[in-house]
Amino acid sequence: MQRNAVRQVLPGILMLTALMAGCSGGAGVGDTSDSKAGGATPVAAPPGKYRSLPSPCKAVDAKRLKAMLPAAATLTPEQRDQLYAGNADTSYDGDRRVGCRWKAQTPEETRLLSVGFERVVSYDRAASSDDDKAKQVYERRLTDAHLPAPVPSTNPPPGATTSPAGTTPAPGPDPGAAAVPSTTPSTAPSTAPSTTPAAPPAGAPAGAPAGSPVPSATPTPPELGSRVLDSLGDAAFVEDRLSAAGSAAQSRTVRIVFRTANVIVTVEYSVQPALPGGVPSSAETQDEAHQLAEALVERFND
């Protein structure tokens, strides 16, 4: 009888033990979830300023295109329209990356122009915003151009004077020193007239009379070079490359890259004379590309 009673009671005890273990385990899971519920959830940054991109082939006005890309006089009206319409770059996502190119040839030179727009998007805005991601893209391009990142300028205090590095200002006269008269007799030049005719100055044309002005040499246009630009978008730089001298004419390519919010804009302008010996002006080429870049900044700000 006792053995039968134990056999009947034992299954009940085992079941009760299992139920108690399950309850204690469930309470442990509940405690863990409660401890995690108090953690802060990262707040995602809002989308960037620009959600789409303009048409690159229509971003440059016709008047500016004609100034930067003179057409040959032999072109028909249809050929001119085709030239200034531009050729769009192949793009698989028109809201992320687009571009357009133009080419103009005349008997004197060949000119190339291209503009490109890239809208930068952060896929994890909880970690970085679209603008922050665009800054990283711009800084990589600045590094690829081998240009230093801009640093804040330190202006000297008002009234302070600086001398060139490595030089020492020449000492001025001692205000306390008295003037000592010179006791060395001066030898005045002879005032007797000379019978030998004066020679013409060096550099004057052959046969020119004495006193003729010497023709001045044509100054070489300055090279502006590559550098960081101020007051163009949020950040900008320019690259100025002149091809090596050789049998062919030298070409100059100016590339301006600037960032406005979450968009990176690239303007590239090239000029190549038809005949060897001609060198496109650095100042003029950069000025035309810079004016176009300024117009594009205004277009994005509208």
VOLOSE-212851 format. One record per residue (C-alpha): residue number from 1; residue in three letters; y, z, x. Coordinates in nm, 2 decimals, decimal comma. Each point is the difference from the previous one (the first is absolute). Last residue first. Layout:
N
+-----+-----+--------+--------+--------+
!   n ! res !     py !     pz !     px !
+-----+-----+--------+--------+--------+
! NUM ! ALA !      Y !      Z !      X !
...
+-----+-----+--------+--------+--------+
//
This chain:
302
+-----+-----+--------+--------+--------+
!   n ! res !     py !     pz !     px !
+-----+-----+--------+--------+--------+
! 302 ! ASP !   7,94 !  -5,56 !   1,73 !
! 301 ! ASN !  -0,11 !   0,19 !   0,32 !
! 300 ! PHE !  -0,27 !  -0,25 !   0,08 !
! 299 ! ARG !   0,24 !  -0,29 !  -0,01 !
! 298 ! GLU !   0,26 !   0,19 !   0,21 !
! 297 ! VAL !  -0,26 !   0,06 !   0,27 !
! 296 ! LEU !  -0,09 !  -0,37 !  -0,02 !
! 295 ! ALA !   0,37 !  -0,10 !   0,06 !
! 294 ! GLU !   0,01 !   0,23 !   0,30 !
! 293 ! ALA !  -0,31 !  -0,17 !   0,14 !
! 292 ! LEU !   0,15 !  -0,34 !  -0,04 !
! 291 ! GLN !   0,31 !   0,11 !   0,18 !
! 290 ! HIS !  -0,21 !   0,14 !   0,28 !
! 289 ! ALA !  -0,19 !  -0,33 !   0,04 !
! 288 ! GLU !   0,32 !  -0,20 !   0,03 !
! 287 ! ASP !   0,15 !   0,25 !   0,25 !
! 286 ! GLN !  -0,31 !   0,02 !   0,21 !
! 285 ! THR !   0,00 !  -0,38 !   0,05 !
! 284 ! GLU !   0,37 !  -0,01 !   0,07 !
! 283 ! ALA !  -0,01 !   0,29 !   0,25 !
! 282 ! SER !  -0,31 !  -0,12 !   0,19 !
! 281 ! SER !   0,14 !  -0,36 !   0,03 !
! 280 ! PRO !  -0,27 !  -0,27 !   0,01 !
! 279 ! VAL !  -0,07 !  -0,13 !   0,35 !
! 278 ! GLY !   0,03 !  -0,37 !   0,07 !
! 277 ! GLY !  -0,14 !  -0,13 !   0,32 !
! 276 ! PRO !  -0,28 !  -0,21 !  -0,14 !
! 275 ! LEU !   0,09 !  -0,21 !  -0,31 !
! 274 ! ALA !  -0,11 !   0,06 !  -0,36 !
! 273 ! PRO !   0,15 !   0,35 !  -0,02 !
! 272 ! GLN !  -0,22 !   0,28 !  -0,14 !
! 271 ! VAL !   0,12 !   0,26 !  -0,25 !
! 270 ! SER !  -0,22 !   0,27 !  -0,15 !
! 269 ! TYR !   0,07 !   0,25 !  -0,28 !
! 268 ! GLU !  -0,23 !   0,28 !  -0,12 !
! 267 ! VAL !   0,09 !   0,24 !  -0,27 !
! 266 ! THR !  -0,24 !   0,29 !  -0,08 !
! 265 ! VAL !   0,04 !   0,24 !  -0,29 !
! 264 ! ILE !  -0,20 !   0,33 !  -0,04 !
! 263 ! VAL !   0,00 !   0,15 !  -0,35 !
! 262 ! ASN !  -0,05 !   0,37 !  -0,09 !
! 261 ! ALA !   0,37 !   0,11 !   0,02 !
! 260 ! THR !   0,18 !  -0,28 !   0,19 !
! 259 ! ARG !  -0,15 !  -0,08 !   0,33 !
! 258 ! PHE !   0,12 !  -0,25 !   0,25 !
! 257 ! VAL !  -0,15 !  -0,26 !   0,24 !
! 256 ! ILE !   0,22 !  -0,27 !   0,16 !
! 255 ! ARG !  -0,16 !  -0,27 !   0,21 !
! 254 ! VAL !   0,21 !  -0,24 !   0,22 !
! 253 ! THR !  -0,18 !  -0,29 !   0,16 !
! 252 ! ARG !   0,17 !  -0,21 !   0,27 !
! 251 ! SER !  -0,15 !  -0,33 !   0,12 !
! 250 ! GLN !   0,04 !  -0,15 !   0,34 !
! 249 ! ALA !  -0,01 !  -0,38 !   0,04 !
! 248 ! ALA !  -0,32 !  -0,14 !   0,15 !
! 247 ! SER !  -0,04 !  -0,06 !   0,37 !
! 246 ! GLY !   0,01 !   0,37 !   0,08 !
! 245 ! ALA !   0,20 !   0,31 !  -0,08 !
! 244 ! ALA !  -0,20 !   0,28 !  -0,16 !
! 243 ! SER !   0,06 !   0,06 !  -0,37 !
! 242 ! LEU !   0,28 !   0,23 !  -0,11 !
! 241 ! ARG !  -0,09 !   0,30 !  -0,21 !
! 240 ! ASP !   0,24 !   0,23 !  -0,19 !
! 239 ! GLU !  -0,16 !   0,28 !  -0,20 !
! 238 ! VAL !   0,22 !   0,19 !  -0,25 !
! 237 ! PHE !  -0,04 !   0,35 !  -0,14 !
! 236 ! ALA !   0,04 !   0,17 !  -0,34 !
! 235 ! ALA !   0,00 !   0,33 !  -0,19 !
! 234 ! ASP !   0,11 !   0,11 !  -0,35 !
! 233 ! GLY !   0,16 !  -0,33 !  -0,08 !
! 232 ! LEU !   0,22 !  -0,14 !   0,27 !
! 231 ! SER !   0,27 !   0,24 !   0,12 !
! 230 ! ASP !  -0,11 !   0,02 !   0,36 !
! 229 ! LEU !  -0,23 !  -0,24 !   0,19 !
! 228 ! VAL !  -0,26 !   0,09 !   0,27 !
! 227 ! ARG !  -0,01 !  -0,24 !   0,29 !
! 226 ! SER !  -0,12 !  -0,34 !   0,13 !
! 225 ! GLY !   0,24 !  -0,20 !   0,22 !
! 224 ! LEU !   0,37 !  -0,07 !  -0,05 !
! 223 ! GLU !   0,00 !  -0,27 !   0,28 !
! 222 ! PRO !   0,36 !  -0,09 !   0,08 !
! 221 ! PRO !   0,12 !  -0,36 !  -0,01 !
! 220 ! THR !   0,06 !  -0,14 !   0,35 !
! 219 ! PRO !   0,36 !  -0,05 !   0,08 !
! 218 ! THR !   0,12 !  -0,36 !   0,05 !
! 217 ! ALA !   0,15 !  -0,02 !   0,35 !
! 216 ! SER !   0,38 !   0,02 !   0,04 !
! 215 ! PRO !   0,19 !  -0,31 !   0,12 !
! 214 ! VAL !   0,21 !   0,09 !   0,31 !
! 213 ! PRO !   0,38 !  -0,03 !  -0,07 !
! 212 ! SER !   0,19 !  -0,23 !   0,24 !
! 211 ! GLY !   0,22 !   0,19 !   0,25 !
! 210 ! ALA !  -0,05 !  -0,26 !   0,27 !
! 209 ! PRO !  -0,04 !  -0,35 !  -0,12 !
! 208 ! ALA !  -0,34 !  -0,12 !  -0,13 !
! 207 ! GLY !  -0,16 !  -0,26 !   0,22 !
! 206 ! ALA !  -0,35 !   0,13 !  -0,05 !
! 205 ! PRO !  -0,02 !   0,23 !  -0,31 !
! 204 ! ALA !   0,08 !   0,37 !   0,05 !
! 203 ! GLY !  -0,29 !   0,23 !   0,08 !
! 202 ! ALA !   0,17 !   0,16 !   0,30 !
! 201 ! PRO !   0,38 !  -0,02 !  -0,02 !
! 200 ! PRO !   0,18 !  -0,31 !   0,13 !
! 199 ! ALA !   0,11 !   0,02 !   0,37 !
! 198 ! ALA !   0,36 !   0,08 !   0,07 !
! 197 ! PRO !   0,20 !  -0,26 !   0,19 !
! 196 ! THR !   0,08 !   0,09 !   0,37 !
! 195 ! THR !   0,38 !   0,01 !   0,07 !
! 194 ! SER !   0,03 !   0,37 !  -0,05 !
! 193 ! PRO !   0,34 !   0,15 !  -0,08 !
! 192 ! ALA !   0,10 !   0,31 !   0,20 !
! 191 ! THR !  -0,02 !   0,32 !  -0,20 !
! 190 ! SER !  -0,23 !   0,17 !   0,24 !
! 189 ! PRO !  -0,19 !   0,29 !  -0,14 !
! 188 ! ALA !   0,15 !   0,35 !   0,03 !
! 187 ! THR !  -0,17 !   0,23 !   0,24 !
! 186 ! SER !   0,05 !   0,35 !  -0,11 !
! 185 ! PRO !   0,09 !   0,27 !   0,23 !
! 184 ! THR !  -0,24 !   0,30 !  -0,01 !
! 183 ! THR !   0,19 !   0,32 !  -0,08 !
! 182 ! SER !  -0,13 !   0,03 !  -0,36 !
! 181 ! PRO !   0,17 !   0,26 !  -0,20 !
! 180 ! VAL !  -0,21 !   0,29 !  -0,10 !
! 179 ! ALA !  -0,01 !   0,08 !  -0,38 !
! 178 ! ALA !  -0,06 !   0,36 !  -0,06 !
! 177 ! ALA !  -0,34 !   0,12 !  -0,11 !
! 176 ! GLY !  -0,01 !   0,23 !  -0,30 !
! 175 ! PRO !  -0,09 !  -0,27 !  -0,25 !
! 174 ! ASP !  -0,30 !  -0,10 !   0,21 !
! 173 ! PRO !  -0,06 !  -0,36 !  -0,08 !
! 172 ! GLY !  -0,31 !  -0,08 !  -0,21 !
! 171 ! PRO !  -0,36 !   0,04 !   0,10 !
! 170 ! ALA !  -0,22 !  -0,30 !  -0,09 !
! 169 ! PRO !  -0,24 !   0,07 !  -0,28 !
! 168 ! THR !  -0,36 !   0,05 !   0,11 !
! 167 ! THR !  -0,26 !  -0,26 !  -0,10 !
! 166 ! GLY !  -0,37 !   0,03 !  -0,07 !
! 165 ! ALA !   0,04 !  -0,05 !  -0,37 !
! 164 ! PRO !   0,33 !  -0,15 !  -0,10 !
! 163 ! SER !   0,28 !   0,26 !  -0,06 !
! 162 ! THR !   0,06 !   0,20 !  -0,31 !
! 161 ! THR !   0,32 !   0,13 !  -0,15 !
! 160 ! ALA !   0,02 !   0,28 !  -0,26 !
! 159 ! GLY !   0,30 !  -0,01 !  -0,23 !
! 158 ! PRO !  -0,20 !   0,04 !  -0,32 !
! 157 ! PRO !  -0,35 !   0,13 !   0,07 !
! 156 ! PRO !  -0,26 !  -0,24 !   0,13 !
! 155 ! ASN !  -0,21 !  -0,18 !  -0,27 !
! 154 ! THR !  -0,38 !   0,07 !   0,00 !
! 153 ! SER !  -0,18 !  -0,29 !  -0,16 !
! 152 ! PRO !  -0,31 !   0,07 !  -0,21 !
! 151 ! VAL !  -0,30 !  -0,18 !   0,14 !
! 150 ! PRO !  -0,13 !  -0,34 !  -0,10 !
! 149 ! ALA !  -0,36 !  -0,08 !   0,07 !
! 148 ! PRO !  -0,05 !  -0,19 !   0,31 !
! 147 ! LEU !  -0,07 !  -0,38 !  -0,01 !
! 146 ! HIS !  -0,33 !  -0,15 !   0,12 !
! 145 ! ALA !  -0,02 !  -0,24 !  -0,30 !
! 144 ! ASP !  -0,34 !   0,15 !  -0,08 !
! 143 ! THR !   0,16 !   0,34 !  -0,01 !
! 142 ! LEU !   0,26 !  -0,11 !  -0,25 !
! 141 ! ARG !  -0,28 !  -0,16 !  -0,20 !
! 140 ! ARG !  -0,19 !   0,33 !   0,00 !
! 139 ! GLU !   0,32 !   0,19 !  -0,11 !
! 138 ! TYR !   0,05 !  -0,24 !  -0,29 !
! 137 ! VAL !  -0,36 !   0,06 !  -0,13 !
! 136 ! GLN !   0,05 !   0,38 !   0,04 !
! 135 ! LYS !   0,33 !  -0,01 !  -0,19 !
! 134 ! ALA !  -0,17 !  -0,20 !  -0,28 !
! 133 ! LYS !  -0,26 !   0,28 !  -0,04 !
! 132 ! ASP !   0,27 !   0,26 !  -0,03 !
! 131 ! ASP !   0,18 !  -0,22 !  -0,26 !
! 130 ! ASP !  -0,32 !  -0,04 !  -0,20 !
! 129 ! SER !  -0,05 !   0,38 !   0,00 !
! 128 ! SER !  -0,24 !   0,19 !   0,22 !
! 127 ! ALA !  -0,29 !   0,25 !  -0,05 !
! 126 ! ALA !   0,01 !   0,04 !  -0,38 !
! 125 ! ARG !   0,10 !  -0,37 !  -0,01 !
! 124 ! ASP !  -0,35 !  -0,10 !   0,12 !
! 123 ! TYR !  -0,02 !  -0,38 !  -0,03 !
! 122 ! SER !   0,35 !  -0,04 !   0,14 !
! 121 ! VAL !   0,15 !  -0,33 !  -0,08 !
! 120 ! VAL !   0,21 !  -0,22 !   0,23 !
! 119 ! ARG !   0,17 !  -0,31 !  -0,14 !
! 118 ! GLU !   0,02 !  -0,28 !   0,26 !
! 117 ! PHE !   0,26 !  -0,27 !  -0,02 !
! 116 ! GLY !   0,02 !  -0,30 !   0,24 !
! 115 ! VAL !   0,27 !  -0,25 !   0,09 !
! 114 ! SER !  -0,04 !  -0,31 !   0,21 !
! 113 ! LEU !   0,24 !  -0,24 !   0,17 !
! 112 ! LEU !  -0,06 !  -0,29 !   0,24 !
! 111 ! ARG !   0,26 !  -0,22 !   0,16 !
! 110 ! THR !  -0,05 !  -0,32 !   0,20 !
! 109 ! GLU !   0,27 !  -0,16 !   0,21 !
! 108 ! GLU !   0,23 !  -0,30 !   0,07 !
! 107 ! PRO !  -0,17 !  -0,29 !  -0,17 !
! 106 ! THR !  -0,04 !   0,23 !  -0,31 !
! 105 ! GLN !  -0,30 !   0,20 !  -0,12 !
! 104 ! ALA !   0,00 !   0,28 !  -0,26 !
! 103 ! LYS !  -0,29 !   0,23 !  -0,07 !
! 102 ! TRP !  -0,02 !   0,27 !  -0,27 !
! 101 ! ARG !  -0,25 !   0,28 !  -0,06 !
! 100 ! CYS !  -0,08 !   0,25 !  -0,28 !
!  99 ! GLY !  -0,16 !   0,34 !  -0,02 !
!  98 ! VAL !  -0,19 !   0,25 !  -0,23 !
!  97 ! ARG !  -0,19 !   0,33 !   0,04 !
!  96 ! ARG !  -0,07 !   0,28 !  -0,26 !
!  95 ! ASP !   0,10 !  -0,12 !  -0,35 !
!  94 ! GLY !  -0,11 !  -0,36 !   0,06 !
!  93 ! ASP !  -0,35 !   0,11 !   0,10 !
!  92 ! TYR !  -0,23 !  -0,26 !   0,15 !
!  91 ! SER !   0,29 !  -0,18 !   0,17 !
!  90 ! THR !   0,02 !  -0,34 !   0,18 !
!  89 ! ASP !   0,35 !  -0,05 !   0,13 !
!  88 ! ALA !   0,25 !  -0,18 !  -0,21 !
!  87 ! ASN !   0,14 !  -0,33 !   0,13 !
!  86 ! GLY !   0,38 !  -0,05 !  -0,03 !
!  85 ! ALA !   0,21 !  -0,14 !  -0,29 !
!  84 ! TYR !   0,27 !  -0,09 !   0,26 !
!  83 ! LEU !  -0,21 !  -0,28 !   0,16 !
!  82 ! GLN !  -0,13 !  -0,13 !  -0,34 !
!  81 ! ASP !   0,35 !  -0,03 !  -0,13 !
!  80 ! ARG !   0,11 !  -0,18 !   0,31 !
!  79 ! GLN !  -0,29 !  -0,24 !  -0,03 !
!  78 ! GLU !   0,09 !  -0,08 !  -0,36 !
!  77 ! PRO !   0,36 !  -0,06 !   0,10 !
!  76 ! THR !  -0,12 !  -0,25 !   0,27 !
!  75 ! LEU !   0,00 !   0,11 !   0,36 !
!  74 ! THR !   0,18 !  -0,22 !   0,26 !
!  73 ! ALA !   0,29 !   0,24 !   0,06 !
!  72 ! ALA !  -0,24 !   0,26 !   0,14 !
!  71 ! ALA !   0,01 !   0,34 !  -0,17 !
!  70 ! PRO !   0,19 !   0,29 !   0,14 !
!  69 ! LEU !  -0,22 !   0,32 !  -0,02 !
!  68 ! MET !   0,21 !   0,32 !   0,04 !
!  67 ! ALA !   0,31 !  -0,13 !  -0,19 !
!  66 ! LYS !  -0,21 !  -0,18 !  -0,26 !
!  65 ! LEU !  -0,21 !   0,31 !  -0,06 !
!  64 ! ARG !   0,31 !   0,21 !  -0,04 !
!  63 ! LYS !   0,14 !  -0,22 !  -0,27 !
!  62 ! ALA !  -0,34 !  -0,03 !  -0,18 !
!  61 ! ASP !  -0,04 !   0,38 !  -0,04 !
!  60 ! VAL !  -0,29 !   0,18 !   0,17 !
!  59 ! ALA !  -0,23 !   0,20 !  -0,23 !
!  58 ! LYS !  -0,13 !  -0,31 !  -0,19 !
!  57 ! CYS !  -0,28 !  -0,08 !   0,25 !
!  56 ! PRO !  -0,07 !   0,37 !   0,04 !
!  55 ! SER !  -0,06 !   0,06 !  -0,38 !
!  54 ! PRO !   0,09 !   0,37 !  -0,05 !
!  53 ! LEU !  -0,25 !   0,28 !   0,06 !
!  52 ! SER !  -0,14 !   0,26 !  -0,24 !
!  51 ! ARG !  -0,01 !   0,38 !  -0,06 !
!  50 ! TYR !   0,30 !   0,08 !   0,22 !
!  49 ! LYS !   0,13 !   0,36 !   0,02 !
!  48 ! GLY !  -0,33 !   0,15 !   0,10 !
!  47 ! PRO !  -0,23 !   0,18 !  -0,24 !
!  46 ! PRO !   0,05 !   0,38 !  -0,05 !
!  45 ! ALA !  -0,16 !   0,24 !   0,24 !
!  44 ! ALA !  -0,33 !   0,17 !  -0,11 !
!  43 ! VAL !   0,00 !   0,38 !  -0,05 !
!  42 ! PRO !  -0,28 !   0,18 !   0,18 !
!  41 ! THR !  -0,19 !   0,25 !  -0,23 !
!  40 ! ALA !   0,05 !   0,36 !   0,10 !
!  39 ! GLY !  -0,31 !   0,22 !   0,01 !
!  38 ! GLY !  -0,05 !   0,28 !  -0,28 !
!  37 ! ALA !  -0,30 !  -0,18 !  -0,16 !
!  36 ! LYS !  -0,20 !   0,03 !   0,32 !
!  35 ! SER !  -0,06 !   0,38 !  -0,03 !
!  34 ! ASP !  -0,09 !  -0,04 !  -0,37 !
!  33 ! SER !  -0,26 !  -0,27 !   0,08 !
!  32 ! THR !  -0,17 !   0,24 !   0,25 !
!  31 ! ASP !  -0,01 !   0,29 !  -0,24 !
!  30 ! GLY !  -0,16 !  -0,22 !  -0,26 !
!  29 ! VAL !  -0,27 !  -0,11 !   0,24 !
!  28 ! GLY !  -0,08 !   0,37 !   0,08 !
!  27 ! ALA !  -0,01 !   0,09 !  -0,37 !
!  26 ! GLY !  -0,26 !  -0,27 !  -0,06 !
!  25 ! GLY !  -0,22 !   0,14 !   0,28 !
!  24 ! SER !   0,01 !   0,35 !  -0,15 !
!  23 ! CYS !  -0,09 !  -0,14 !  -0,35 !
!  22 ! GLY !  -0,29 !  -0,20 !   0,14 !
!  21 ! ALA !  -0,14 !   0,30 !   0,20 !
!  20 ! MET !   0,01 !   0,22 !  -0,32 !
!  19 ! LEU !  -0,18 !  -0,27 !  -0,20 !
!  18 ! ALA !  -0,27 !  -0,03 !   0,27 !
!  17 ! THR !  -0,06 !   0,38 !   0,00 !
!  16 ! LEU !  -0,03 !   0,01 !  -0,38 !
!  15 ! MET !  -0,26 !  -0,28 !   0,01 !
!  14 ! LEU !  -0,20 !   0,19 !   0,27 !
!  13 ! ILE !   0,01 !   0,32 !  -0,20 !
!  12 ! GLY !  -0,11 !  -0,17 !  -0,32 !
!  11 ! PRO !  -0,29 !  -0,17 !   0,18 !
!  10 ! LEU !  -0,12 !   0,35 !   0,13 !
!   9 ! VAL !   0,00 !   0,18 !  -0,34 !
!   8 ! GLN !  -0,30 !  -0,18 !  -0,16 !
!   7 ! ARG !  -0,21 !   0,02 !   0,32 !
!   6 ! VAL !   0,08 !   0,36 !   0,04 !
!   5 ! ALA !  -0,11 !   0,08 !  -0,35 !
!   4 ! ASN !  -0,32 !  -0,19 !   0,05 !
!   3 ! ARG !  -0,08 !   0,20 !   0,31 !
!   2 ! GLN !   0,07 !   0,33 !  -0,18 !
!   1 ! MET !  -0,24 !  -0,09 !  -0,28 !
+-----+-----+--------+--------+--------+
//
